[in-house]
Amino acid sequence: MRSNFTPNVLIDWMDQCFLFNYVGDQLASLRIVGIRGAIELASIYDYPPGAYKTDLLTALSVRLGTNAVETQTLITNCYMDAQLQLLWGLWGSTETQ
């Protein structure tokens, strides 16, 4: 297959689509705090436990209209999503242009 777009651009677009599939209309509320793709949301899963992660879950919950447990479940589901893991791996293996 061929494309005029670089692999990273295509992966970025797919990543943003994944986030939209997970949060729908709440997408804009996450972008304002710098989360523009599902990979960025999933990466919160690896944050060490502590006040920062707790405060972040609380803040994201307010933005999403959920509670902290639901937000943590969303993050876990993104982190465990096999297709998203594939994109995440591809992102790290492509040349940046």
C-alpha angles and dihedrals in degrees: 000000000000134000137174088224125084118249091248091056091051092046091048091053091049090048090054090048090053090054090049089052090054101042106018114186091008089073094100091053090059096043091060089064094045102266105125101151141037092247090062090050092046092050089068086073089074096050110117116254114262146092095309094054091044092050091046092051090049093049093047090047091056090050093048097041092239136107126258094261092053091047091050089050090052091051091047092049091051091047092050096043106119094208092050090048088054091052091046090054092046091050091059094047101051128089116253113234 
